[in-house]
Amino acid sequence: MAKKKEKYSPMMTKYLELKKDYQDSIVFYRLGDFYEMFFDDAIVASKALNIALTGKNAGVSERVPMCGVPFHSAQGYIEDLVKMGHKVVIVEQLTDPKASKGLVERGVVQIVTPGTIMDLKLNEKVNHFIGALGIFDFHYTLAYADISTGEFYCLNLEKDDRKLKNQIETLDLKELVMNQDGYEDDSLMISHYDNEHIQDKYKKLFEGVSDLKEIKVASNLLNYMLETQKRDLDYIQPLTEVDQQNYVVLDASTKKALELTKNSNQEKYGTLLWLLDHTHSAMGGRMLKSWIDHPLLNKDAIEERLDMVEIFVDNLIERETIKDMINEIYDIEKLASRIAFGNVNARDLKWIASSLQVIPELKHQLLSLENEKLNKLAEQLLDLTPITELIESAIVDNPPLVIKEGNIIKEGYSAELDEYRDAKKNGQNWLREFEEKEKQRTGIQKLKIGYNRVFGYYIEVTKSQLNLVKDEFNYTRKQSLTNAERFITPELKEMEDKILSAQDRIVSLEYEIFSQIRQYIKQYVHMIQDVAKVVAKVDVYISLAIVASSNRYVRPTFNDEHRLHIVEGKHPIVEEVISSKNYIANDVDLDEKNRIMMITGPNMGGKSTYMRQVTLTVLMAQMGSFVPAREADLPIFDQIFTRIGASDDLVSGQSTFMVEMLEANNALRYATEDSLIIFDEIGRGTATFDGMALAQGIVEYIAKKTKALTLFSTHYHELTLMNKDLGIKNVHASADVSNDSIKFLYKIKEGATGQSYGINVAKLAKLPDEVIARAKVILDSLQDNNMETKLEASSNTVIVEKESAAEKMLSQIDPMQLSPIDALSTLIELKKLL
């Protein structure tokens, strides 16, 4: 007889039907107060989240693997899984289990992916972008959005994988949506999706963009977000076209070398962002990071930012007042998105109200500065008093986070709600009176009225007085306990129905009212977003003014003559760390005649710091910041290329030298005469003559072909003898050398230096004396080009007469100062040293 095929339980059958459509995701399946995971999902999630793996009876002989998390704390677990690269499908109960007959109806309410995490912490100063890529014959088209703020952008890129990768890294994308193959990247999740149809209600988002490629890719991204979030996204802002020609091109290696927003440990400390970020709002922090990542090319736009910063530099009292106001404003950009998304709670609404209450006074303060450009900005701060008045009149002062359990609507806001609350309150009074009446009627003085969710309201009588209960009391036994018995009466049961129905109605009515308030505020979402952007701009201007004032930065000027002129320039981060009193300032002067600065000098002498400070000064100026110098007159650079420091690319199997050559090639191929190139010791990763030849060839190419302003540091001193007609200016990092010791002066001086002081630096590092002495001999022979002498002496060890510890101690003793006892003690110590 054939074995009967096993069947899963109805609940598990429903689960398996749903899971078929989401094989690549972990399904969070709502059962009561938990989200449960089954089968392979449970095995994967239990390991990833370090939670217990159990089993569930599901109608078959073997228990189904299962794990779960409480629904009220699920968000943290979901975020952890998503950050590990998983997609999470959330399945909710769509009908009330109490009212349902048979199985509770369940359905997918949201798909959370690495690019669509909505419930991230407020007041984060970073964006969380999701991208979509379109591959066309001659271009890449990239659209990207932040689902937590509603920002929505698109741009076209030259079909160059290097530029695409650079853009993806700059945006820190965690997920890329594509409707075709053609791009691979292990650093992010690639999600395949194809739907370029624009729904009528979202067509207005695309009105400002005419490029069909950008519209197609952006619409695919929008539809992907709609598909995963399973709801309207009315708060998404109009699509903004990013014109790459408006911003300085910074490749990934340049951003890494200069540590603009992340240091080598992927942290903020010690970066340009760390230095400049004195913002007091999350919106301002995000905008400042964007400004650092995207310095401007348009001189008028740069000057406009500098004008604003200067206003706040010159008006300290007003600046501090406005700064304190901004500090009271929550992340209204994200809060506005939560309203439209539908996950806003009552506390969020109170934060919105308290933030918007600041706006009228903020506008007044800005207008009081009586600046035409600032007035124009201030006028964009809309008066949203209707929102604040509604929230303040409706929501209690300290509302709970949960919005479906009541206690969020103020008394006096809703007459109907107040009636039910009175009924509940009167019911409580009735219960107290009923308890006293029963004590009098029965003579049971320890009788009390209680309540639990299983039995409702009851009369409790202790065992010691149980004999006083009589039949005429009409008590019906409901529950027996160790020390008491519980009863009900028809009268108590009737009042229970009234009280509980009032409570249920209070909770449901409060949620209805809250939903109505949320729906009303929803129509103001885009206005709140506009206000948030103005607040962010003012916050950034003030932040830059604070840094400029405290560090005595100067406003840069700009020229069209390719003149890079900085007087007493400083590295802004190094100065911040060591204090300005100890910092040695340096000048730089390049122009049409001298386009290349050849920098020589010892290691640790400050060459790399000098080059970085020039580059950071340029970047700060073009993002609209004052700069660390006494005077700065700069050209506007279209691109910045750097090769600073040594780094292997082990993943790609590329050596330090290969990485160096690739980055050098990148600069040589793409730089223009309006670019800035920073090369630090190019050629050091190979044999000396190869390196020197490559270095000279690169310098000549830049001088003759590229003609970009260039800072080139080297230890190949022969390069300083190159033809002066190439426009090369020699400078050196100075040092004071005496008695074989070296002191770094960190001052860049005119002219070349004849040596790199490597042996002096080695001695400073306390290498063995034999090594230092032998190195000197070899160096002398090399400098004399006497290779034969060097080879003959290669096996001869240099004998270094070292001062013994006993001799060193003897040299420090004055015999005339020793007593007989001291002399004896000293002799004993000397004997120990022999």
MIKOL-882408 format. One line per 4 residues: number of its first residue (from 0); their letters; for each residue x, y, z of C-alpha. Coordinates in steps of 0.1 Angstrom, whole numbers, plus 5000, padded with zeros to 4 digits. Layout:
N
NUM) A) X/Y/Z  ...;
***
This chain:
834
0) MAKK) 5000/5000/5000  5014/5034/4990  5024/5056/5018  5000/5085/5022;
4) KEKY) 5015/5119/5013  5019/5142/5043  5002/5175/5042  5013/5207/5060;
8) SPMM) 4989/5225/5083  4966/5252/5067  4988/5280/5082  5020/5265/5069;
12) TKYL) 5004/5258/5035  4996/5295/5033  5031/5304/5043  5046/5282/5016;
16) ELKK) 5024/5297/4989  5035/5332/4999  5072/5322/5001  5073/5310/4965;
20) DYQD) 5073/5346/4953  5102/5356/4976  5128/5329/4973  5156/5354/4975;
24) SIVF) 5144/5370/5008  5139/5362/5045  5102/5362/5053  5091/5377/5087;
28) YRLG) 5057/5360/5092  5035/5376/5118  5020/5352/5143  5005/5369/5173;
32) DFYE) 5031/5390/5191  5060/5375/5171  5075/5375/5136  5084/5339/5128;
36) MFFD) 5108/5325/5103  5106/5289/5089  5127/5264/5070  5160/5278/5055;
40) DAIV) 5150/5313/5065  5150/5302/5101  5184/5285/5098  5200/5316/5081;
44) ASKA) 5184/5341/5105  5191/5322/5137  5228/5322/5129  5229/5358/5116;
48) LNIA) 5210/5372/5146  5223/5348/5172  5188/5337/5183  5175/5302/5192;
52) LTGK) 5166/5278/5164  5136/5257/5174  5110/5237/5156  5072/5239/5149;
56) NAGV) 5046/5212/5144  5032/5218/5110  5011/5188/5102  5040/5165/5091;
60) SERV) 5061/5140/5109  5092/5162/5112  5091/5195/5130  5098/5226/5108;
64) PMCG) 5129/5247/5116  5117/5279/5132  5130/5310/5149  5113/5343/5159;
68) VPFH) 5116/5378/5173  5090/5399/5192  5071/5422/5168  5078/5453/5190;
72) SAQG) 5116/5449/5187  5117/5435/5152  5131/5467/5136  5166/5462/5150;
76) YIED) 5167/5426/5138  5155/5436/5103  5181/5463/5100  5208/5438/5111;
80) LVKM) 5198/5413/5084  5196/5440/5057  5231/5454/5066  5243/5418/5061;
84) GHKV) 5230/5419/5026  5196/5402/5030  5162/5413/5018  5134/5410/5044;
88) VIVE) 5098/5405/5035  5074/5416/5062  5041/5397/5063  5014/5412/5086;
92) QLTD) 4980/5401/5099  4955/5420/5077  4924/5410/5098  4917/5411/5135;
96) PKAS) 4924/5376/5149  4896/5381/5174  4871/5388/5146  4884/5362/5121;
100) KGLV) 4868/5329/5116  4893/5303/5105  4928/5315/5093  4938/5351/5098;
104) ERGV) 4943/5368/5065  4980/5378/5060  4998/5396/5033  5031/5413/5024;
108) VQIV) 5031/5449/5036  5068/5458/5030  5100/5445/5015  5131/5459/5032;
112) TPGT) 5163/5460/5012  5198/5475/5018  5187/5506/4999  5152/5510/5013;
116) IMDL) 5156/5510/5051  5131/5536/5062  5132/5535/5100  5168/5545/5105;
120) KLNE) 5176/5568/5134  5166/5604/5132  5192/5631/5132  5217/5611/5112;
124) KVNH) 5241/5633/5092  5244/5609/5063  5221/5600/5034  5211/5564/5026;
128) FIGA) 5208/5563/4988  5195/5536/4966  5206/5537/4930  5193/5526/4896;
132) LGIF) 5216/5522/4866  5208/5523/4829  5234/5512/4803  5232/5530/4770;
136) DFHY) 5255/5531/4739  5276/5561/4749  5265/5568/4785  5257/5554/4819;
140) TLAY) 5226/5569/4835  5224/5568/4872  5193/5577/4893  5194/5577/4931;
144) ADIS) 5171/5585/4960  5170/5585/4997  5137/5569/5008  5140/5584/5043;
148) TGEF) 5142/5620/5031  5125/5619/4997  5155/5633/4978  5155/5621/4942;
152) YCLN) 5184/5627/4916  5196/5616/4882  5227/5622/4861  5244/5610/4829;
156) LEKD) 5280/5597/4830  5305/5591/4803  5306/5553/4797  5336/5548/4818;
160) DRKL) 5336/5522/4846  5361/5542/4866  5338/5572/4867  5308/5551/4875;
164) KNQI) 5325/5533/4903  5337/5566/4917  5301/5580/4917  5288/5548/4934;
168) ETLD) 5314/5551/4961  5308/5588/4966  5271/5582/4971  5279/5551/4993;
172) LKEL) 5252/5531/4975  5242/5498/4991  5218/5487/4964  5217/5492/4926;
176) VMNQ) 5185/5485/4906  5191/5473/4870  5168/5461/4842  5197/5445/4823;
180) DGYE) 5230/5428/4829  5262/5446/4822  5276/5458/4855  5289/5438/4885;
184) DDSL) 5300/5451/4919  5306/5429/4949  5304/5459/4973  5266/5463/4969;
188) MISH) 5234/5444/4962  5223/5444/4926  5185/5440/4923  5170/5432/4889;
192) YDNE) 5137/5450/4881  5121/5464/4850  5092/5487/4850  5096/5521/4834;
196) HIQD) 5059/5531/4833  5052/5563/4851  5019/5564/4871  4998/5595/4865;
200) KYKK) 5001/5607/4901  5039/5607/4899  5043/5624/4865  5048/5658/4881;
204) LFEG) 5080/5646/4896  5096/5643/4862  5085/5677/4848  5119/5694/4854;
208) VSDL) 5138/5667/4834  5138/5664/4796  5164/5637/4791  5145/5604/4782;
212) KEIK) 5173/5582/4794  5172/5598/4829  5134/5596/4830  5135/5559/4821;
216) VASN) 5161/5550/4847  5145/5572/4874  5110/5558/4868  5124/5523/4871;
220) LLNY) 5139/5532/4905  5107/5549/4916  5086/5518/4907  5110/5496/4925;
224) MLET) 5106/5516/4956  5068/5515/4952  5069/5478/4947  5090/5471/4978;
228) QKRD) 5073/5496/5001  5037/5485/4991  5023/5520/4996  5022/5555/4980;
232) LDYI) 5054/5576/4983  5038/5610/4980  5067/5627/4997  5093/5618/4971;
236) QPLT) 5107/5652/4959  5108/5663/4922  5136/5646/4902  5166/5669/4902;
240) EVDQ) 5191/5666/4873  5227/5667/4885  5249/5684/4859  5284/5669/4863;
244) QNYV) 5298/5700/4846  5289/5721/4877  5312/5702/4900  5349/5694/4905;
248) VLDA) 5358/5659/4894  5374/5640/4923  5383/5604/4918  5381/5578/4945;
252) STKK) 5419/5577/4952  5419/5615/4956  5390/5614/4982  5407/5585/5000;
256) ALEL) 5441/5602/5001  5427/5636/5013  5404/5619/5038  5375/5642/5030;
260) TKNS) 5347/5624/5049  5363/5592/5061  5397/5584/5074  5417/5552/5068;
264) NQEK) 5396/5535/5095  5364/5545/5078  5357/5569/5107  5349/5607/5107;
268) YGTL) 5377/5618/5131  5405/5637/5114  5387/5643/5082  5377/5676/5065;
272) LWLL) 5341/5668/5074  5351/5664/5111  5368/5698/5110  5340/5717/5093;
276) DHTH) 5310/5700/5109  5297/5724/5135  5261/5719/5122  5233/5717/5147;
280) SAMG) 5207/5699/5125  5208/5666/5107  5197/5683/5075  5227/5707/5077;
284) GRML) 5251/5678/5084  5239/5659/5053  5242/5690/5032  5277/5699/5044;
288) KSWI) 5289/5664/5035  5274/5668/5000  5292/5701/4996  5325/5685/5005;
292) DHPL) 5319/5657/4981  5309/5681/4953  5330/5713/4952  5316/5739/4927;
296) LNKD) 5330/5750/4893  5308/5781/4888  5325/5812/4903  5292/5830/4909;
300) AIEE) 5278/5801/4928  5310/5799/4949  5310/5836/4956  5273/5835/4967;
304) RLDM) 5281/5808/4993  5311/5829/5005  5289/5860/5008  5266/5841/5031;
308) VEIF) 5294/5827/5052  5309/5862/5055  5276/5876/5068  5278/5851/5097;
312) VDNL) 5315/5857/5102  5308/5894/5106  5278/5890/5129  5288/5870/5159;
316) IERE) 5258/5878/5182  5232/5870/5155  5251/5839/5145  5250/5825/5180;
320) TIKD) 5213/5833/5184  5204/5816/5151  5226/5787/5159  5207/5781/5191;
324) MINE) 5174/5782/5172  5186/5756/5147  5197/5734/5176  5160/5732/5186;
328) IYDI) 5149/5719/5152  5146/5682/5148  5152/5663/5115  5120/5676/5099;
332) EKLA) 5131/5664/5065  5129/5628/5077  5099/5634/5099  5080/5648/5069;
336) SRIA) 5088/5616/5050  5075/5595/5079  5042/5614/5078  5036/5605/5041;
340) FGNV) 5051/5570/5045  5027/5562/5073  5051/5553/5101  5050/5585/5120;
344) NARD) 5041/5583/5157  5026/5609/5181  5061/5618/5195  5073/5625/5160;
348) LKWI) 5043/5649/5155  5053/5667/5187  5088/5671/5174  5075/5685/5141;
352) ASSL) 5054/5710/5160  5082/5721/5183  5105/5725/5153  5081/5745/5132;
356) QVIP) 5074/5768/5161  5110/5780/5158  5107/5789/5121  5089/5823/5124;
360) ELKH) 5115/5836/5149  5143/5822/5128  5130/5840/5097  5128/5872/5118;
364) QLLS) 5164/5869/5129  5176/5863/5093  5157/5893/5080  5171/5915/5108;
368) LENE) 5206/5911/5092  5192/5932/5063  5211/5915/5036  5194/5912/5002;
372) KLNK) 5206/5876/4994  5199/5864/5029  5165/5880/5028  5157/5860/4997;
376) LAEQ) 5166/5829/5015  5146/5838/5047  5115/5845/5026  5115/5808/5017;
380) LLDL) 5108/5799/5053  5071/5793/5051  5047/5799/5080  5033/5765/5089;
384) TPIT) 5014/5777/5120  4983/5756/5111  5003/5724/5116  5017/5735/5150;
388) ELIE) 4984/5747/5163  4967/5714/5153  4993/5692/5169  4995/5713/5201;
392) SAIV) 4957/5713/5205  4953/5675/5198  4984/5656/5210  4993/5652/5247;
396) DNPP) 5026/5666/5258  5044/5632/5264  5027/5607/5241  5036/5571/5240;
400) LVIK) 5055/5556/5210  5026/5531/5203  4997/5548/5185  4972/5520/5188;
404) EGNI) 4968/5518/5225  4954/5552/5233  4966/5580/5256  4977/5603/5228;
408) IKEG) 4948/5627/5222  4942/5656/5246  4910/5661/5266  4888/5687/5250;
412) YSAE) 4899/5680/5214  4871/5656/5206  4836/5657/5223  4829/5621/5213;
416) LDEY) 4862/5609/5228  4856/5629/5260  4821/5612/5264  4837/5578/5262;
420) RDAK) 4864/5588/5287  4837/5601/5311  4819/5568/5307  4851/5549/5316;
424) KNGQ) 4858/5573/5345  4822/5569/5358  4826/5532/5354  4856/5532/5377;
428) NWLR) 4836/5553/5402  4808/5528/5399  4831/5499/5406  4844/5516/5438;
432) EFEE) 4809/5523/5450  4798/5487/5441  4826/5473/5461  4816/5493/5492;
436) KEKQ) 4779/5484/5487  4788/5446/5485  4808/5448/5516  4778/5464/5534;
440) RTGI) 4753/5439/5519  4773/5408/5525  4793/5417/5556  4825/5404/5539;
444) QKLK) 4849/5432/5547  4879/5418/5528  4858/5416/5496  4874/5434/5466;
448) IGYN) 4868/5441/5430  4896/5430/5405  4901/5426/5368  4921/5405/5344;
452) RVFG) 4920/5400/5306  4907/5364/5308  4878/5367/5332  4871/5405/5331;
456) YYIE) 4859/5421/5363  4853/5398/5393  4846/5398/5431  4874/5382/5451;
460) VTKS) 4867/5367/5485  4896/5352/5507  4893/5316/5519  4891/5328/5555;
464) QLNL) 4858/5346/5547  4844/5322/5521  4819/5308/5546  4801/5342/5546;
468) VKDE) 4791/5338/5509  4754/5329/5507  4732/5318/5479  4710/5349/5481;
472) FNYT) 4740/5370/5471  4736/5356/5436  4774/5350/5432  4785/5327/5404;
476) RKQS) 4819/5311/5410  4844/5319/5382  4879/5310/5394  4895/5292/5424;
480) LTNA) 4929/5303/5437  4950/5290/5466  4940/5317/5490  4908/5331/5474;
484) ERFI) 4877/5325/5453  4865/5348/5425  4829/5354/5416  4807/5374/5392;
488) TPEL) 4772/5388/5394  4748/5398/5366  4750/5435/5377  4789/5434/5376;
492) KEME) 4789/5417/5342  4765/5443/5328  4788/5472/5339  4818/5453/5326;
496) DKIL) 4804/5453/5291  4799/5491/5293  4833/5498/5307  4852/5476/5283;
500) SAQD) 4833/5488/5253  4841/5523/5263  4878/5515/5266  4878/5497/5232;
504) RIVS) 4860/5526/5216  4885/5551/5232  4915/5533/5218  4900/5530/5183;
508) LEYE) 4887/5565/5183  4921/5579/5193  4937/5561/5165  4911/5574/5141;
512) IFSQ) 4917/5610/5152  4955/5605/5150  4951/5591/5114  4930/5622/5105;
516) IRQY) 4956/5645/5119  4984/5627/5100  4963/5628/5068  4958/5666/5072;
520) IKQY) 4995/5673/5078  5004/5651/5048  4993/5679/5024  5020/5701/5039;
524) VHMI) 5048/5675/5035  5065/5692/5005  5064/5725/5023  5081/5710/5053;
528) QDVA) 5107/5696/5031  5113/5730/5015  5117/5746/5049  5141/5718/5059;
532) KVVA) 5163/5727/5029  5165/5764/5039  5173/5754/5075  5200/5731/5062;
536) KVDV) 5216/5759/5041  5216/5784/5070  5231/5757/5093  5259/5750/5069;
540) YISL) 5267/5787/5064  5269/5791/5102  5290/5760/5106  5316/5773/5081;
544) AIVA) 5315/5807/5097  5322/5792/5131  5353/5774/5118  5364/5805/5099;
548) SSNR) 5361/5827/5129  5377/5804/5155  5406/5795/5132  5411/5829/5116;
552) YVRP) 5405/5817/5081  5405/5841/5052  5380/5845/5023  5397/5833/4991;
556) TFND) 5397/5852/4959  5397/5837/4924  5415/5845/4892  5415/5834/4855;
560) EHRL) 5453/5835/4851  5461/5800/4865  5477/5816/4895  5479/5796/4926;
564) HIVE) 5490/5820/4953  5487/5811/4990  5504/5831/5018  5510/5814/5051;
568) GKHP) 5489/5784/5042  5482/5757/5067  5469/5721/5067  5435/5727/5084;
572) IVEE) 5433/5693/5102  5469/5692/5113  5466/5727/5126  5434/5718/5145;
576) VISS) 5451/5688/5161  5484/5704/5172  5471/5739/5177  5479/5769/5155;
580) KNYI) 5506/5782/5178  5529/5753/5169  5520/5751/5132  5546/5763/5106;
584) ANDV) 5528/5781/5078  5540/5779/5042  5535/5798/5010  5528/5784/4975;
588) DLDE) 5531/5803/4942  5525/5788/4908  5514/5805/4876  5515/5804/4838;
592) KNRI) 5553/5805/4838  5559/5781/4866  5532/5754/4864  5551/5726/4882;
596) MMIT) 5565/5727/4917  5593/5702/4923  5595/5694/4960  5626/5677/4975;
600) GPNM) 5636/5672/5011  5638/5645/5038  5611/5620/5047  5590/5633/5076;
604) GGKS) 5600/5668/5065  5565/5679/5057  5563/5674/5019  5532/5653/5018;
608) TYMR) 5515/5675/5044  5523/5706/5023  5508/5691/4992  5477/5680/5010;
612) QVTL) 5472/5714/5026  5473/5731/4992  5447/5706/4978  5424/5710/5009;
616) TVLM) 5427/5748/5006  5415/5745/4970  5387/5722/4979  5375/5743/5008;
620) AQMG) 5375/5774/4986  5355/5758/4958  5329/5744/4982  5323/5779/4995;
624) SFVP) 5344/5780/5027  5370/5804/5040  5405/5789/5039  5434/5784/5063;
628) AREA) 5458/5811/5051  5466/5848/5055  5459/5853/5018  5447/5830/4990;
632) DLPI) 5442/5838/4953  5433/5807/4934  5422/5796/4899  5391/5775/4897;
636) FDQI) 5401/5739/4891  5379/5715/4871  5395/5683/4883  5419/5673/4911;
640) FTRI) 5441/5642/4909  5463/5629/4937  5488/5601/4941  5498/5603/4978;
644) GASD) 5510/5574/4999  5515/5538/4992  5487/5513/4989  5484/5478/4975;
648) DLVS) 5451/5466/4960  5453/5430/4973  5418/5421/4961  5426/5429/4925;
652) GQST) 5461/5415/4928  5478/5449/4921  5510/5459/4937  5518/5493/4951;
656) FMVE) 5537/5502/4920  5508/5491/4897  5483/5511/4917  5507/5541/4914;
660) MLEA) 5510/5537/4877  5472/5534/4872  5465/5565/4892  5492/5584/4874;
664) NNAL) 5478/5573/4841  5443/5585/4852  5457/5620/4858  5477/5621/4826;
668) RYAT) 5448/5609/4804  5420/5631/4819  5437/5662/4834  5434/5696/4815;
672) EDSL) 5453/5728/4819  5426/5738/4844  5433/5708/4866  5454/5703/4898;
676) IIFD) 5478/5673/4900  5494/5662/4932  5521/5635/4928  5540/5623/4959;
680) EIGR) 5572/5604/4951  5561/5588/4918  5584/5560/4907  5596/5549/4941;
684) GTAT) 5580/5514/4938  5604/5501/4913  5642/5501/4905  5659/5534/4910;
688) FDGM) 5667/5541/4874  5633/5529/4862  5616/5550/4887  5637/5581/4879;
692) ALAQ) 5631/5577/4842  5593/5573/4847  5592/5603/4870  5610/5625/4845;
696) GIVE) 5589/5613/4816  5557/5621/4836  5569/5656/4845  5579/5663/4809;
700) YIAK) 5544/5651/4797  5526/5673/4822  5548/5703/4812  5544/5699/4775;
704) KTKA) 5510/5682/4770  5487/5685/4800  5500/5719/4814  5481/5714/4846;
708) LTLF) 5493/5731/4878  5513/5703/4895  5530/5697/4929  5555/5669/4924;
712) STHY) 5576/5656/4954  5606/5634/4948  5638/5619/4962  5653/5618/4927;
716) HELT) 5674/5649/4931  5685/5646/4895  5650/5658/4885  5657/5692/4899;
720) LMNK) 5682/5697/4871  5655/5694/4844  5652/5721/4818  5639/5752/4834;
724) DLGI) 5621/5760/4802  5595/5734/4812  5582/5758/4838  5595/5739/4868;
728) KNVH) 5600/5756/4902  5623/5739/4927  5615/5741/4964  5625/5719/4994;
732) ASAD) 5614/5710/5028  5642/5724/5050  5659/5706/5079  5687/5714/5103;
736) VSND) 5715/5688/5103  5743/5689/5128  5764/5662/5144  5746/5636/5123;
740) SIKF) 5713/5645/5140  5684/5660/5121  5658/5685/5131  5628/5690/5108;
744) LYKI) 5619/5727/5103  5587/5720/5083  5594/5751/5062  5592/5750/5024;
748) KEGA) 5620/5771/5010  5631/5781/4975  5655/5760/4956  5664/5723/4956;
752) TGQS) 5681/5702/4982  5710/5679/4974  5701/5651/4997  5672/5633/5014;
756) YGIN) 5688/5628/5048  5675/5592/5048  5704/5580/5070  5697/5608/5095;
760) VAKL) 5661/5597/5097  5671/5561/5101  5694/5572/5130  5664/5591/5145;
764) AKLP) 5645/5558/5143  5673/5542/5163  5685/5516/5138  5716/5497/5150;
768) DEVI) 5748/5517/5148  5765/5491/5126  5737/5495/5100  5740/5533/5101;
772) ARAK) 5778/5532/5097  5777/5507/5069  5750/5527/5051  5772/5558/5052;
776) VILD) 5801/5539/5035  5778/5526/5008  5763/5560/5003  5797/5577/4999;
780) SLQD) 5807/5552/4973  5775/5555/4954  5777/5593/4954  5812/5590/4940;
784) NNME) 5798/5566/4914  5825/5542/4927  5804/5510/4922  5836/5488/4922;
788) TKLE) 5846/5500/4957  5811/5494/4969  5811/5458/4956  5845/5450/4970;
792) ASSN) 5836/5463/5004  5802/5446/5003  5814/5417/5025  5835/5438/5049;
796) TVIV) 5817/5445/5081  5822/5480/5095  5835/5479/5130  5819/5505/5151;
800) EKES) 5837/5514/5183  5808/5517/5207  5811/5533/5241  5805/5506/5268;
804) AAEK) 5780/5511/5296  5809/5512/5321  5827/5539/5301  5795/5559/5297;
808) MLSQ) 5790/5557/5335  5827/5567/5342  5824/5597/5320  5796/5610/5341;
812) IDPM) 5814/5607/5375  5832/5635/5392  5857/5618/5417  5862/5649/5437;
816) QLSP) 5825/5649/5446  5824/5613/5459  5826/5604/5496  5844/5572/5505;
820) IDAL) 5811/5553/5509  5799/5567/5475  5831/5557/5458  5829/5521/5471;
824) STLI) 5792/5519/5460  5802/5532/5425  5830/5507/5421  5805/5479/5429;
828) ELKK) 5781/5492/5402  5809/5495/5377  5820/5459/5383  5784/5448/5375;
832) LL) 5786/5465/5341  5818/5447/5330;
***
